[in-house]
Amino acid sequence: MSTHHTKSLPPIDPMDLVGIDEQFSAEEKAVRDSVRRLCHDRIDPYVADWFEQGRINDIRGLAKELGTLGVLGMHLEGYGCAGMSVTEYGLACLELEATDSGIRSLVSVQGSLAMFAIWRWGTEEQKNEWLPSMAAGEAIGCFGLTEPDIGSDPGAMRTRARRDGDDWIVDGRKMWITNGTVADVAVVWAQTDEGIRGFVVPTGTPGFSAPEIKHKLSLRASVTSELVLDDVRLPASAAFPEAGGLKGPLSCLTEARYGIVWGAMGAARSSLSAALSYASERRQFGKSIAGFQLTQQKLADMNLEYIKGVLLALHLGRRKDAGTLRPDQVSLGKLNNVREALAICRTSRTILGANGISLEYPVIRHMNNLESVLTYGEPVEMHTLVVGQAMTGQAAYR
């Protein structure tokens, strides 16, 4: 007859009911905690004002602080990059987006799009010229793929690069480009006679401009731009040597989507935490609204989806660290986590009542931001069809 010894159990953490924290190593927790501290000290006190004003104060100073912490291109090896695991990168994305999706976008576009493109597809000269300064936050990058009339079908892009002697001449427009107006370098994808090619474009090159897109009601604590390329002349050394076709840009998008899988859960956590705190303090009919059944149902349902989303992100992170993660699995993660995070924000807003629309609380800001996150990195419809194709073997979007 066996005897079972019951361990003394730690007190319940209402934001980690199933003990996911135990699945992280000490190193992973240290990375998470360092990013959380920087966000708490450097960004959280100001981000609501940045959102309201539609600008980040001293974005270059913030980029350098993020570089000093090591989160820019943190999952890349060499060239001044931190060489951390992709699970550690995911945890950083979660903490950054718990502060604001726009801040996570700044880091994602820098590391997973612009830096990853150069790191994966660039020449040694391109890597040595740009990656160390980008990792340090001294140079800011952007990634030009989406166009005014071309979104989910990048193969139909109209931006074109043609040879002129040893040089390339690039003409076209890119749209909805994070970091564009403040960037020092742009990775621009263009049609050529040899198929789609990538180019490293210093933003001071004649003919290049990046007017900022105004009047956004989402991602307001983020720089969003149009890229205009009018007869931009580049040397032969500006082209990526081997990225032909869509393989290059799509590999970069998969990197960025992976960060979104984690990041969306940060926005969800922040909103759920705000709703739980508010419900505990708000009193109606003689007691806190946390004691009412309907409020508890909302809180329980939100926590379930948050827990499942973090577990899914962690599972995908472990697969990516093991080298076994497929792009359709990333699509499944983005489809679920952004959709559920947005639902959590909307439900949190109902718990806060009229206060839910105030920037005194983070909920409406996260909710508005996630409307953009639902669309960028491919919209929810495309990821639905990617999952559908993985299940049926049939591409419904063609």
C-alpha positions as CSV (number, residue, x, y, z in Angstrom):
1,M,0.0,0.0,0.0
2,S,1.6,3.2,-1.2
3,T,1.7,6.4,0.8
4,H,1.3,9.7,-1.0
5,H,2.9,12.7,0.5
6,T,1.2,16.0,-0.4
7,K,3.6,18.8,-1.0
8,S,2.8,22.1,0.6
9,L,1.4,24.1,-2.3
10,P,2.3,27.7,-3.0
11,P,-0.5,30.3,-2.9
12,I,-2.5,30.6,-6.1
13,D,-1.4,33.2,-8.6
14,P,-4.6,34.4,-10.2
15,M,-2.7,35.2,-13.4
16,D,-1.0,31.8,-13.6
17,L,-3.5,29.3,-12.4
18,V,-1.9,26.3,-14.0
19,G,1.7,27.1,-13.1
20,I,3.1,27.9,-16.6
21,D,5.9,29.8,-14.9
22,E,7.4,26.5,-13.8
23,Q,8.0,25.6,-17.4
24,F,10.6,28.4,-17.9
25,S,14.3,28.1,-17.1
26,A,16.0,30.5,-14.8
27,E,17.7,32.1,-17.8
28,E,14.3,32.5,-19.5
29,K,12.8,34.1,-16.4
30,A,15.8,36.4,-16.1
31,V,15.3,37.7,-19.7
32,R,11.6,38.1,-19.1
33,D,12.2,40.0,-15.9
34,S,14.8,42.3,-17.4
35,V,12.5,43.3,-20.3
36,R,9.6,43.8,-17.8
37,R,11.7,46.1,-15.7
38,L,12.7,48.2,-18.6
39,C,9.1,48.5,-19.7
40,H,8.0,49.3,-16.2
41,D,10.6,52.0,-15.7
42,R,11.1,53.5,-19.1
43,I,7.8,53.0,-21.1
44,D,4.8,52.3,-18.9
45,P,4.6,55.8,-17.3
46,Y,4.5,57.5,-20.7
47,V,3.0,55.1,-23.2
48,A,-0.6,56.3,-22.8
49,D,0.5,59.9,-23.5
50,W,2.5,58.7,-26.5
51,F,-0.6,56.9,-27.8
52,E,-2.8,60.0,-27.3
53,Q,-0.2,62.2,-29.0
54,G,0.4,59.8,-31.8
55,R,4.2,59.8,-31.3
56,I,7.0,58.2,-29.2
57,N,9.1,60.8,-27.4
58,D,12.8,60.2,-28.2
59,I,12.4,57.0,-30.2
60,R,16.1,56.9,-30.9
61,G,16.9,57.0,-27.2
62,L,14.4,54.2,-26.6
63,A,16.0,52.1,-29.4
64,K,19.4,52.5,-27.8
65,E,18.1,51.4,-24.4
66,L,16.5,48.4,-26.1
67,G,19.8,47.7,-27.8
68,T,21.7,48.0,-24.6
69,L,19.3,45.4,-23.0
70,G,20.1,43.1,-26.0
71,V,16.6,42.6,-27.3
72,L,17.1,43.9,-30.9
73,G,17.8,40.8,-33.0
74,M,18.2,39.0,-29.8
75,H,17.6,35.5,-31.3
76,L,20.2,36.0,-34.0
77,E,23.8,34.8,-33.8
78,G,26.9,36.9,-34.3
79,Y,27.4,40.5,-35.6
80,G,26.8,42.0,-32.1
81,C,23.5,40.1,-31.6
82,A,22.7,38.4,-28.3
83,G,22.2,34.9,-29.6
84,M,19.4,34.0,-27.2
85,S,16.8,31.3,-27.7
86,V,13.7,32.0,-29.6
87,T,11.7,31.1,-26.5
88,E,13.5,33.9,-24.7
89,Y,12.7,36.2,-27.6
90,G,9.1,35.2,-27.3
91,L,9.0,36.1,-23.6
92,A,10.5,39.5,-24.5
93,C,7.8,40.0,-27.1
94,L,5.1,39.2,-24.5
95,E,6.5,41.7,-22.0
96,L,6.9,44.4,-24.7
97,E,3.3,44.0,-25.9
98,A,2.0,44.0,-22.3
99,T,3.3,47.5,-22.4
100,D,2.1,48.4,-26.0
101,S,1.8,46.6,-29.3
102,G,3.6,49.6,-30.9
103,I,6.7,49.0,-28.8
104,R,6.7,45.3,-29.6
105,S,6.3,46.3,-33.3
106,L,9.3,48.5,-33.1
107,V,11.4,45.6,-31.8
108,S,9.8,43.0,-34.1
109,V,10.4,45.0,-37.3
110,Q,13.9,45.8,-36.3
111,G,14.9,42.3,-35.3
112,S,12.6,39.8,-37.0
113,L,12.2,41.7,-40.3
114,A,15.0,44.1,-41.1
115,M,17.8,42.5,-39.2
116,F,16.7,38.9,-39.9
117,A,16.5,39.7,-43.6
118,I,20.1,40.9,-43.7
119,W,21.3,38.2,-41.3
120,R,19.6,35.4,-43.4
121,W,19.9,36.7,-46.9
122,G,22.6,39.4,-46.9
123,T,26.2,39.4,-47.9
124,E,29.0,39.4,-45.3
125,E,29.6,43.0,-46.2
126,Q,25.9,43.9,-45.6
127,K,25.8,42.0,-42.3
128,N,29.0,43.7,-41.0
129,E,27.9,47.1,-42.2
130,W,24.4,47.1,-40.6
131,L,23.8,44.4,-38.0
132,P,26.1,45.5,-35.1
133,S,24.7,49.1,-35.2
134,M,21.2,47.8,-35.5
135,A,21.7,45.4,-32.6
136,A,22.9,48.3,-30.5
137,G,19.9,50.4,-31.5
138,E,22.2,53.0,-33.1
139,A,20.6,52.3,-36.5
140,I,16.9,51.7,-37.0
141,G,15.6,49.5,-39.8
142,C,12.4,49.0,-41.7
143,F,11.0,46.4,-44.0
144,G,9.3,47.3,-47.3
145,L,7.0,44.6,-48.7
146,T,3.4,45.6,-48.5
147,E,2.2,48.1,-51.1
148,P,-0.8,50.5,-51.4
149,D,-2.7,48.0,-53.5
150,I,-0.8,44.8,-52.7
151,G,-1.1,43.1,-49.3
152,S,-1.7,39.3,-49.0
153,D,-0.5,38.7,-52.6
154,P,3.1,40.0,-52.5
155,G,3.9,38.2,-55.7
156,A,1.9,40.9,-57.5
157,M,4.0,43.7,-56.2
158,R,4.6,46.7,-58.5
159,T,7.8,48.0,-57.1
160,R,10.4,47.3,-59.7
161,A,14.2,47.2,-59.9
162,R,16.1,47.3,-63.2
163,R,19.7,47.0,-64.0
164,D,21.6,50.1,-65.3
165,G,25.2,49.1,-65.9
166,D,26.5,47.8,-62.6
167,D,23.8,49.6,-60.7
168,W,20.1,49.0,-59.8
169,I,17.4,51.6,-60.3
170,V,14.4,51.0,-58.0
171,D,10.9,52.6,-58.4
172,G,7.8,52.0,-56.4
173,R,5.8,52.5,-53.2
174,K,5.5,50.6,-50.0
175,M,2.7,51.2,-47.4
176,W,2.1,50.6,-43.7
177,I,5.8,50.4,-42.9
178,T,6.7,50.4,-39.2
179,N,9.7,52.6,-38.4
180,G,9.9,53.9,-41.9
181,T,10.2,57.7,-41.2
182,V,12.9,57.2,-38.6
183,A,14.8,54.4,-40.2
184,D,18.4,54.5,-41.3
185,V,18.1,51.5,-43.6
186,A,15.2,49.9,-45.4
187,V,15.0,46.3,-46.7
188,V,13.0,46.7,-49.9
189,W,11.6,43.9,-52.0
190,A,11.1,44.5,-55.7
191,Q,10.3,42.7,-59.0
192,T,13.3,42.2,-61.3
193,D,13.8,40.4,-64.6
194,E,15.3,37.6,-62.4
195,G,12.3,37.5,-60.0
196,I,11.7,39.2,-56.7
197,R,14.9,40.4,-55.1
198,G,15.7,42.1,-51.8
199,F,17.7,45.3,-51.5
200,V,19.4,47.1,-48.6
201,V,18.6,50.8,-49.1
202,P,20.2,53.5,-46.9
203,T,17.4,55.9,-46.3
204,G,19.6,58.9,-47.2
205,T,19.8,57.7,-50.8
206,P,18.5,60.3,-53.3
207,G,15.0,59.5,-54.5
208,F,14.0,57.8,-51.2
209,S,11.5,59.3,-48.9
210,A,9.3,58.0,-46.0
211,P,6.4,60.3,-45.2
212,E,4.7,59.3,-41.9
213,I,1.1,58.1,-42.0
214,K,-1.1,60.2,-39.8
215,H,-4.7,59.9,-38.4
216,K,-4.3,56.3,-37.1
217,L,-6.6,55.2,-34.3
218,S,-4.4,52.1,-33.7
219,L,-0.7,51.6,-33.0
220,R,-0.4,55.3,-32.2
221,A,2.7,54.7,-30.1
222,S,4.5,53.6,-33.3
223,V,5.9,55.2,-36.4
224,T,4.0,54.0,-39.5
225,S,5.1,55.3,-42.9
226,E,4.9,55.1,-46.7
227,L,8.1,54.4,-48.5
228,V,8.5,56.3,-51.8
229,L,11.3,55.2,-54.2
230,D,11.7,57.4,-57.2
231,D,14.6,56.3,-59.4
232,V,16.6,55.3,-56.4
233,R,20.1,54.3,-57.7
234,L,21.8,51.5,-55.8
235,P,25.1,49.8,-56.3
236,A,25.2,46.1,-57.2
237,S,26.3,45.4,-53.6
238,A,22.9,46.6,-52.3
239,A,21.1,43.5,-53.6
240,F,20.8,40.3,-51.6
241,P,22.8,37.7,-53.5
242,E,20.5,34.6,-53.3
243,A,17.0,35.7,-52.3
244,G,15.0,35.0,-55.4
245,G,11.2,34.8,-55.5
246,L,9.0,35.0,-52.4
247,K,11.1,32.6,-50.2
248,G,13.1,35.5,-48.9
249,P,10.4,37.9,-47.7
250,L,8.1,35.1,-46.5
251,S,10.8,33.7,-44.3
252,C,11.1,37.1,-42.6
253,L,7.3,37.3,-42.2
254,T,7.3,33.9,-40.4
255,E,9.9,35.2,-38.0
256,A,7.8,38.3,-37.2
257,R,4.5,36.3,-36.9
258,Y,6.2,34.0,-34.3
259,G,6.8,37.1,-32.2
260,I,3.2,38.2,-32.6
261,V,2.0,34.8,-31.2
262,W,3.7,35.6,-27.9
263,G,3.2,39.4,-28.0
264,A,-0.6,39.2,-28.3
265,M,-0.7,37.3,-25.0
266,G,1.0,40.3,-23.4
267,A,-1.8,42.6,-24.5
268,A,-4.2,40.0,-23.2
269,R,-2.5,39.7,-19.9
270,S,-2.4,43.4,-19.3
271,S,-6.1,43.8,-20.1
272,L,-7.1,40.7,-18.0
273,S,-5.0,42.0,-15.1
274,A,-6.6,45.4,-15.3
275,A,-10.1,43.8,-15.4
276,L,-9.4,41.6,-12.4
277,S,-8.0,44.5,-10.3
278,Y,-10.9,46.8,-11.3
279,A,-13.5,44.2,-10.5
280,S,-12.0,43.6,-7.1
281,E,-12.1,47.3,-6.2
282,R,-15.4,48.4,-7.9
283,R,-18.4,48.2,-5.6
284,Q,-22.0,47.9,-6.7
285,F,-25.1,46.8,-4.7
286,G,-23.0,46.7,-1.6
287,K,-20.1,44.4,-2.7
288,S,-17.3,44.3,-5.2
289,I,-18.4,43.3,-8.7
290,A,-15.8,40.5,-8.6
291,G,-18.3,38.7,-6.4
292,F,-21.0,38.6,-9.0
293,Q,-21.4,35.4,-11.1
294,L,-21.4,37.1,-14.5
295,T,-18.2,38.9,-13.8
296,Q,-16.6,35.7,-12.6
297,Q,-17.7,33.9,-15.7
298,K,-16.0,36.6,-17.8
299,L,-12.8,36.5,-15.7
300,A,-12.7,32.7,-15.9
301,D,-13.3,32.5,-19.6
302,M,-10.7,35.2,-20.3
303,N,-8.2,33.4,-18.1
304,L,-8.8,30.1,-19.9
305,E,-8.1,31.6,-23.3
306,Y,-5.0,33.4,-21.9
307,I,-3.6,30.2,-20.4
308,K,-4.2,28.3,-23.6
309,G,-2.6,31.0,-25.7
310,V,0.6,31.2,-23.6
311,L,0.8,27.4,-23.6
312,L,0.5,27.4,-27.4
313,A,3.1,30.1,-27.7
314,L,5.5,28.1,-25.5
315,H,4.9,24.9,-27.4
316,L,5.7,26.7,-30.7
317,G,8.7,28.3,-29.1
318,R,10.1,24.9,-28.0
319,R,9.5,23.6,-31.5
320,K,11.3,26.6,-33.1
321,D,14.3,26.2,-30.7
322,A,14.4,22.5,-31.8
323,G,14.3,23.4,-35.5
324,T,10.9,21.6,-36.1
325,L,8.5,24.6,-36.4
326,R,6.6,24.8,-39.7
327,P,5.1,28.1,-41.1
328,D,1.6,26.7,-41.0
329,Q,2.0,26.1,-37.2
330,V,3.0,29.8,-36.8
331,S,-0.1,30.7,-38.8
332,L,-2.2,28.6,-36.4
333,G,-0.6,30.4,-33.4
334,K,-1.2,33.9,-34.8
335,L,-4.8,33.0,-35.8
336,N,-5.6,31.8,-32.3
337,N,-3.7,34.1,-30.1
338,V,-4.5,37.5,-31.7
339,R,-8.1,36.6,-32.1
340,E,-8.4,35.5,-28.5
341,A,-6.4,38.4,-27.2
342,L,-8.7,40.8,-28.9
343,A,-11.7,39.0,-27.4
344,I,-10.1,39.3,-23.9
345,C,-9.6,43.0,-24.4
346,R,-13.2,43.5,-25.4
347,T,-14.5,41.5,-22.5
348,S,-12.2,43.3,-20.1
349,R,-13.6,46.6,-21.4
350,T,-17.1,45.5,-20.4
351,I,-15.9,44.8,-16.8
352,L,-14.4,48.3,-16.6
353,G,-17.6,49.8,-17.9
354,A,-17.3,53.4,-19.0
355,N,-13.8,53.5,-17.5
356,G,-12.8,50.9,-20.1
357,I,-12.6,53.6,-22.8
358,S,-10.3,55.8,-20.8
359,L,-6.5,55.9,-21.4
360,E,-6.2,55.9,-17.6
361,Y,-6.5,52.1,-18.1
362,P,-4.6,50.1,-20.8
363,V,-7.6,48.2,-22.1
364,I,-8.9,50.4,-25.0
365,R,-5.4,51.0,-26.1
366,H,-4.6,47.3,-26.3
367,M,-8.0,46.7,-28.0
368,N,-7.4,49.3,-30.7
369,N,-3.8,48.1,-31.2
370,L,-4.9,44.5,-31.7
371,E,-7.2,45.5,-34.5
372,S,-4.0,46.2,-36.4
373,V,-2.2,43.1,-35.2
374,L,-5.1,41.1,-36.4
375,T,-4.4,42.4,-39.9
376,Y,-0.6,42.8,-40.2
377,G,1.6,39.8,-40.8
378,E,-1.3,38.6,-42.9
379,P,-4.9,39.0,-41.9
380,V,-6.9,36.5,-39.9
381,E,-8.6,35.3,-43.1
382,M,-5.3,34.3,-44.7
383,H,-4.1,32.4,-41.7
384,T,-7.5,30.6,-41.6
385,L,-6.9,29.4,-45.1
386,V,-3.3,28.4,-44.4
387,V,-4.6,26.2,-41.6
388,G,-7.3,25.0,-43.9
389,Q,-4.8,24.1,-46.5
390,A,-2.7,22.2,-43.9
391,M,-5.7,20.2,-43.0
392,T,-7.2,19.5,-46.5
393,G,-4.2,19.8,-48.9
394,Q,-6.2,22.4,-50.9
395,A,-5.2,26.0,-51.3
396,A,-8.5,27.9,-51.2
397,Y,-6.9,31.3,-51.7
398,R,-5.6,30.5,-55.2
